[in-house]
Amino acid sequence: MTSLDTAPSYRIGAVSKLANVPVTTLRIWETRYRAFAPTKTAGQHRLYGQDDVLRATLFKQLSEQGHAISRIATLNSTQLQLLHAQGLSAGALSQEATQATLLRAWIVGTGLAQRLGSTRQTLGLFAEHSERAQVFSDLATARSAAEHAQTDLLLIRLNTIQESTVSEIIELVQASGATHTLVLYVYAASSNQQKLSRAGLTVYKDSVSDLALSQWVRNISLEQALRGATQSPAGSPVTPKKYSDETLARVAKISTAVMCECPRHVAELLTQLSSFEQYSQECINKNAADQLLHEHLTEVSGQARALFEHALELIAAHEGISLEH
């Protein structure tokens, strides 16, 4: 669920009206493809949240672009929003997703390589195209290889992360050109974990499930497919800003009885997210470690802004508010 969700409060009829999707269609998406996971009241009535309304709306729009619900039903709201915002057709997504599974990967740690090779959750990246995944026994060996080759993904498994290890990992990331790095560890001080996270790396305990590892790779593959299809430059926002500060300020001043203060709150959040997105972009001029962090912050804030822009559109449609510039 995204931050759009509060306590589930919509019956399926309300979701149908807000998303403009027939109730029968919503039931098929839920029962056949598990597109929704509503909660149930004591009387066994299904209740849906705001995120479900957003997902239903996006499913409708994406299906009109040619996407099969069976292929996108398990994507989260952010991934669905990215697909819609980038305007990818089903054919384009399929082609780019195929290319994404051919991402180069460096795996540091023979135990991790064996785990990735044996898990049922693995992607083609570690199966049919295993020749694109190189295995290194330690950080030093991988660092030496970085002098002659580059990679897309770095997956590292370490027993311990010391202060000196943090520097080694960040140096390897920079030298290898990896766009995404996952670090698994058994023992590490929280300060060292935080340094890696602030540098834009994903850090998990080694006990993380195989499913979570697989989902990380799937998310990266989808992201790479979207970026490749649109050829957007690194560090650019996910989608252009849709509403001016003047429009948001006007919406924030509108008083409504039905949605209480929702238009004002969402408009204010959008203003803050847009400001933070711009701030992060301007910060991409620090040292290399800070650059990774601020590129990540820019991307995340852009995705959040796009989600809340869609939320504002839902509210505006429900309230009859004009969002014209």
VMD Tcl script that draws the C-alpha trace (Angstrom):
set ca {
  {0.00 0.00 0.00}
  {1.06 3.56 -0.56}
  {0.83 6.55 1.70}
  {-2.49 7.37 0.01}
  {-4.16 4.73 2.17}
  {-5.91 5.39 5.43}
  {-8.37 2.93 6.93}
  {-10.23 1.08 4.13}
  {-13.68 2.65 3.82}
  {-14.97 2.10 0.27}
  {-17.51 -0.53 -0.73}
  {-16.99 -2.05 -4.16}
  {-19.80 0.09 -5.60}
  {-17.95 3.25 -4.56}
  {-14.73 1.98 -6.10}
  {-16.65 1.21 -9.29}
  {-18.03 4.75 -9.44}
  {-14.75 6.51 -8.66}
  {-12.66 4.40 -11.05}
  {-15.38 4.15 -13.72}
  {-15.03 0.36 -13.82}
  {-18.03 -2.02 -13.64}
  {-18.42 -3.94 -10.39}
  {-18.36 -7.25 -12.28}
  {-15.01 -6.33 -13.82}
  {-13.55 -5.40 -10.43}
  {-14.68 -8.74 -9.01}
  {-13.01 -10.61 -11.87}
  {-9.77 -8.68 -11.37}
  {-9.88 -9.50 -7.67}
  {-10.84 -13.17 -7.77}
  {-9.03 -14.24 -10.91}
  {-5.89 -12.09 -10.77}
  {-5.72 -11.09 -7.08}
  {-5.45 -7.45 -8.07}
  {-6.94 -6.30 -4.76}
  {-6.81 -7.53 -1.16}
  {-9.75 -5.84 0.60}
  {-10.36 -6.09 4.31}
  {-13.58 -7.55 5.65}
  {-15.97 -6.18 8.24}
  {-17.53 -8.28 10.99}
  {-20.44 -8.76 8.60}
  {-18.07 -10.04 5.89}
  {-18.46 -6.96 3.71}
  {-15.39 -6.09 1.66}
  {-13.85 -2.67 2.24}
  {-11.34 -1.07 -0.11}
  {-8.85 1.74 0.47}
  {-7.83 4.82 -1.51}
  {-4.92 2.85 -2.96}
  {-7.40 0.32 -4.36}
  {-9.30 3.15 -6.07}
  {-6.04 4.38 -7.58}
  {-5.09 0.87 -8.73}
  {-8.50 0.26 -10.29}
  {-8.27 3.54 -12.18}
  {-4.78 2.70 -13.43}
  {-5.82 -0.84 -14.42}
  {-8.58 0.63 -16.58}
  {-6.26 3.14 -18.23}
  {-3.51 0.59 -18.82}
  {-5.90 -2.00 -20.21}
  {-7.02 0.62 -22.72}
  {-3.36 0.93 -23.74}
  {-3.30 -2.80 -24.47}
  {-1.90 -4.21 -21.22}
  {-3.35 -7.52 -20.08}
  {-4.56 -7.37 -16.47}
  {-3.04 -10.79 -15.89}
  {0.41 -9.28 -16.49}
  {0.07 -6.11 -14.41}
  {-2.28 -7.16 -11.60}
  {0.53 -7.81 -9.11}
  {2.39 -4.54 -9.73}
  {2.22 -2.00 -6.93}
  {0.72 1.46 -7.35}
  {4.05 3.15 -8.03}
  {4.89 0.69 -10.81}
  {1.43 1.08 -12.35}
  {1.74 4.86 -12.17}
  {5.10 4.68 -13.92}
  {3.66 2.59 -16.73}
  {0.79 4.99 -17.22}
  {2.87 8.16 -16.88}
  {5.42 6.97 -19.41}
  {2.65 5.92 -21.82}
  {4.20 2.54 -22.61}
  {2.15 0.24 -24.78}
  {2.00 -3.47 -23.97}
  {4.29 -4.22 -26.91}
  {6.85 -1.64 -25.85}
  {6.84 -2.91 -22.27}
  {7.30 -6.48 -23.40}
  {10.26 -5.57 -25.60}
  {11.91 -3.39 -22.98}
  {11.24 -5.88 -20.18}
  {12.99 -8.54 -22.23}
  {15.98 -6.26 -22.54}
  {15.83 -5.53 -18.80}
  {16.20 -9.22 -17.95}
  {19.54 -9.07 -19.77}
  {20.98 -6.63 -17.26}
  {24.55 -7.39 -16.27}
  {25.01 -8.40 -12.66}
  {28.02 -8.82 -10.42}
  {27.54 -11.07 -7.41}
  {30.06 -10.73 -4.60}
  {29.99 -13.89 -2.47}
  {29.83 -17.45 -3.76}
  {27.18 -18.35 -1.20}
  {24.89 -15.61 -2.49}
  {25.45 -16.79 -6.07}
  {24.39 -20.31 -5.11}
  {21.33 -18.97 -3.33}
  {20.27 -16.88 -6.31}
  {20.82 -19.80 -8.63}
  {18.71 -22.21 -6.60}
  {15.76 -20.08 -5.51}
  {12.47 -20.68 -7.26}
  {11.85 -16.95 -7.24}
  {14.82 -16.20 -9.49}
  {14.48 -14.24 -12.73}
  {15.92 -15.00 -16.13}
  {18.81 -12.75 -15.14}
  {20.12 -15.58 -12.95}
  {18.83 -18.48 -15.02}
  {18.52 -18.45 -18.82}
  {20.99 -15.55 -19.08}
  {23.34 -16.62 -16.30}
  {26.32 -15.78 -18.50}
  {25.56 -12.13 -17.75}
  {26.02 -12.68 -14.00}
  {29.64 -12.76 -12.87}
  {30.59 -14.09 -9.45}
  {33.43 -12.74 -7.29}
  {34.66 -14.17 -4.02}
  {35.24 -10.80 -2.34}
  {35.15 -7.02 -2.77}
  {38.81 -6.76 -3.72}
  {38.42 -9.19 -6.64}
  {35.37 -7.34 -7.91}
  {37.20 -4.01 -7.58}
  {40.03 -5.32 -9.76}
  {37.52 -6.42 -12.41}
  {35.98 -2.94 -12.39}
  {39.18 -1.59 -13.95}
  {38.32 -3.46 -17.16}
  {34.53 -3.91 -17.17}
  {31.26 -2.37 -16.00}
  {27.99 -3.76 -14.66}
  {24.38 -2.74 -14.11}
  {23.65 -4.43 -10.79}
  {25.80 -5.20 -7.77}
  {24.64 -7.83 -5.29}
  {26.97 -8.18 -2.31}
  {26.85 -10.56 0.66}
  {29.15 -9.93 3.64}
  {29.50 -11.44 7.09}
  {30.33 -8.06 8.63}
  {30.30 -4.43 7.55}
  {33.05 -2.40 9.17}
  {33.71 1.31 8.68}
  {36.46 0.48 6.16}
  {34.05 -1.87 4.37}
  {31.66 1.00 3.71}
  {34.37 2.86 1.80}
  {35.27 -0.28 -0.17}
  {31.66 -0.85 -1.20}
  {31.07 2.75 -2.29}
  {34.34 2.73 -4.23}
  {33.28 -0.48 -5.99}
  {29.90 1.03 -6.87}
  {31.55 4.06 -8.43}
  {34.23 2.08 -10.28}
  {31.84 -0.55 -11.66}
  {29.21 1.94 -12.84}
  {26.46 -0.05 -11.14}
  {23.13 1.78 -11.14}
  {21.68 -0.35 -8.33}
  {23.39 -2.10 -5.45}
  {22.03 -4.55 -2.90}
  {24.07 -5.38 0.21}
  {23.27 -8.34 2.47}
  {25.00 -8.60 5.84}
  {25.04 -10.79 8.94}
  {26.47 -8.29 11.45}
  {26.90 -4.53 11.11}
  {26.78 -1.43 13.25}
  {23.70 0.68 12.57}
  {25.91 3.66 11.69}
  {27.54 1.69 8.87}
  {24.16 0.52 7.59}
  {22.96 4.11 7.52}
  {26.02 5.32 5.60}
  {25.32 2.80 2.85}
  {21.61 3.65 2.78}
  {22.38 7.38 2.55}
  {24.61 6.61 -0.43}
  {21.56 5.19 -2.24}
  {22.30 1.49 -1.69}
  {19.72 -1.09 -0.58}
  {20.81 -2.80 2.65}
  {19.16 -5.98 3.99}
  {19.91 -8.49 6.71}
  {21.12 -11.78 5.23}
  {17.96 -13.41 6.62}
  {15.81 -11.59 4.05}
  {13.54 -13.97 2.15}
  {14.19 -15.27 -1.35}
  {10.90 -13.66 -2.38}
  {12.13 -10.24 -1.25}
  {15.39 -10.69 -3.17}
  {13.47 -11.65 -6.28}
  {11.12 -8.68 -5.90}
  {14.08 -6.32 -5.68}
  {15.38 -7.60 -9.02}
  {11.90 -7.44 -10.55}
  {11.48 -3.83 -9.49}
  {14.86 -2.91 -10.93}
  {14.04 -4.70 -14.18}
  {10.77 -2.82 -14.52}
  {12.42 0.50 -13.73}
  {15.13 -0.14 -16.31}
  {12.48 -1.08 -18.89}
  {10.63 2.17 -18.30}
  {13.79 4.25 -18.49}
  {14.95 2.49 -21.62}
  {11.64 2.93 -23.39}
  {11.60 6.67 -22.79}
  {15.38 7.23 -22.87}
  {15.05 9.62 -19.97}
  {18.35 11.00 -18.68}
  {19.66 9.97 -15.26}
  {18.45 12.21 -12.49}
  {15.40 13.52 -14.38}
  {11.98 13.39 -12.69}
  {9.72 10.42 -13.41}
  {7.17 12.68 -15.09}
  {7.09 16.43 -15.73}
  {5.32 18.54 -13.16}
  {1.65 18.75 -14.16}
  {0.32 21.61 -12.06}
  {1.73 25.06 -11.45}
  {2.23 26.53 -7.99}
  {-0.57 28.97 -8.78}
  {-3.02 26.15 -9.56}
  {-2.10 24.29 -6.38}
  {-2.44 27.47 -4.31}
  {-5.91 28.05 -5.77}
  {-7.02 24.48 -5.02}
  {-5.64 24.73 -1.49}
  {-7.98 27.67 -0.81}
  {-11.12 25.90 -1.99}
  {-13.45 24.94 0.84}
  {-15.59 21.82 0.36}
  {-17.94 19.95 2.65}
  {-17.82 16.46 1.14}
  {-14.06 15.86 1.14}
  {-13.37 18.10 4.15}
  {-9.82 19.43 3.87}
  {-8.54 16.81 1.38}
  {-8.06 19.16 -1.60}
  {-6.06 21.59 0.53}
  {-3.91 18.89 2.14}
  {-3.09 17.15 -1.15}
  {-2.35 20.46 -2.89}
  {-0.02 21.44 -0.05}
  {1.72 18.05 -0.17}
  {2.23 18.46 -3.91}
  {3.79 21.87 -3.40}
  {6.16 20.44 -0.79}
  {7.07 17.43 -2.93}
  {7.75 19.63 -5.96}
  {9.97 21.88 -3.87}
  {11.87 18.92 -2.42}
  {12.25 17.38 -5.88}
  {13.80 20.62 -7.15}
  {15.99 20.85 -4.05}
  {17.30 17.31 -4.58}
  {18.10 18.04 -8.21}
  {20.08 21.12 -7.20}
  {22.01 19.03 -4.67}
  {23.41 16.70 -7.32}
  {26.72 18.52 -7.32}
  {28.34 17.05 -4.21}
  {30.89 14.23 -4.04}
  {30.12 10.91 -5.71}
  {28.49 9.30 -2.66}
  {26.18 12.28 -2.17}
  {25.31 12.27 -5.85}
  {23.99 8.71 -5.62}
  {21.87 9.72 -2.65}
  {20.40 12.84 -4.25}
  {19.68 11.10 -7.54}
  {17.72 8.54 -5.54}
  {15.89 11.25 -3.58}
  {15.00 13.08 -6.79}
  {13.59 9.91 -8.31}
  {11.59 8.97 -5.21}
  {10.14 12.46 -4.75}
  {9.20 12.55 -8.44}
  {7.35 9.25 -8.13}
  {5.56 10.45 -5.00}
  {4.59 13.69 -6.74}
  {3.14 11.78 -9.70}
  {1.07 9.62 -7.35}
  {-0.31 12.61 -5.49}
  {-1.05 14.41 -8.76}
  {-3.25 11.47 -9.67}
  {-4.83 11.55 -6.22}
  {-5.60 15.24 -6.73}
  {-7.24 14.41 -10.05}
  {-9.45 11.82 -8.34}
  {-10.47 14.37 -5.71}
  {-11.05 17.10 -8.31}
  {-13.24 14.79 -10.41}
  {-15.26 13.84 -7.33}
  {-15.63 17.46 -6.17}
  {-16.03 19.10 -9.58}
  {-12.89 21.18 -9.11}
  {-11.17 22.55 -12.21}
  {-7.44 21.88 -12.44}
  {-6.90 23.95 -15.56}
  {-3.76 26.09 -15.38}
}
mol new
graphics top color blue
foreach p $ca { graphics top sphere $p radius 0.5 }
foreach p [lrange $ca 0 end-1] q [lrange $ca 1 end] { graphics top cylinder $p $q radius 0.2 }
display resetview
